[in-house]
Amino acid sequence: MAEVKKSFMQEFNDFLTKYGVIGLAVAFVMGAAVTKLVSALVADLIMPIIGTVIPGGDWRAATLSLGNIKFLVGDFTGALIDFVIIALVIFMIVKSIVKEKK
């Protein structure tokens, strides 16, 4: 049987459909948007509350100096707290979406 030659656009469309690339692209964009939203939630609503509880005020500027080396301990701690909160919120969102599908 003679095989019909597909155009480049037909092959590309088949590729997008077969591997779900469009869904992956949408998920990536949505993930970036959700991450930005959760980051704003953490920075604008949660971290100010944590800042008032911790004595010293601007704890993100805290440093640890060992000789000529200056460790930005406060900045790292803030990034770690941001990550944990963002990961927790995204986990809860994904868990609720998976639960709805079942």
C-alpha positions in Angstrom: 0.0 0.0 0.0 1.3 3.4 -0.9 1.9 5.7 2.0 0.4 9.2 1.6 3.1 11.9 2.2 2.0 14.3 5.0 2.8 18.0 4.9 5.0 19.4 7.6 2.0 21.1 9.2 0.1 17.8 9.4 3.1 16.0 10.9 3.5 18.9 13.4 -0.2 18.8 14.3 0.0 15.0 14.8 3.0 15.5 17.1 1.2 18.0 19.2 -1.9 15.8 19.5 0.0 12.5 20.1 2.2 13.8 22.9 -0.2 16.3 24.5 2.2 19.2 24.0 -0.6 21.8 24.1 -1.8 20.5 27.4 1.7 20.6 28.8 2.2 24.2 27.6 -1.1 25.2 29.2 -0.1 23.5 32.4 3.3 25.2 32.4 1.7 28.7 31.9 -0.8 28.0 34.6 1.9 26.7 37.0 3.9 29.9 36.5 0.8 32.1 37.1 -0.1 30.1 40.3 3.5 30.3 41.5 3.4 34.1 41.0 0.1 34.4 42.9 1.3 32.2 45.8 4.6 34.1 46.0 2.6 37.4 46.3 0.4 35.8 49.0 3.5 34.8 50.9 5.4 38.1 50.5 2.4 40.4 51.0 0.2 38.7 53.5 2.0 35.9 55.4 5.6 37.2 55.8 4.5 40.5 57.3 2.7 38.5 60.0 5.8 36.4 60.6 7.9 39.6 60.7 5.9 41.0 63.5 6.2 37.8 65.6 10.0 37.6 65.2 11.9 40.2 67.3 14.2 42.5 65.4 11.9 43.4 62.6 13.9 43.1 59.3 15.2 39.5 59.9 15.7 39.0 56.1 18.7 41.3 56.4 20.4 39.2 59.1 23.9 38.1 58.3 26.5 35.8 59.8 30.1 36.9 59.4 33.1 34.6 59.6 36.2 36.5 58.9 35.9 38.0 55.4 32.9 35.7 54.5 29.4 37.1 54.9 26.6 34.6 54.9 23.1 36.1 54.2 21.3 33.8 56.7 18.2 35.9 56.8 17.8 36.0 53.0 18.3 32.2 52.8 15.8 31.6 55.7 13.2 33.8 54.0 13.7 32.0 50.7 13.4 28.6 52.5 10.2 29.7 54.3 8.8 31.0 50.9 9.6 27.7 49.3 7.9 25.6 52.0 4.7 27.7 52.0 4.6 27.8 48.2 5.1 24.0 48.0 2.4 23.4 50.6 -0.1 25.6 48.8 0.6 24.0 45.4 0.4 20.6 47.0 -3.1 21.4 48.4 -4.3 22.8 45.1 -3.1 19.7 43.1 -4.5 17.4 45.8 -7.9 19.0 45.5 -7.8 18.9 41.6 -6.9 15.2 41.7 -9.6 14.5 44.2 -12.2 16.2 42.0 -11.2 14.0 39.0 -11.8 10.8 41.0 
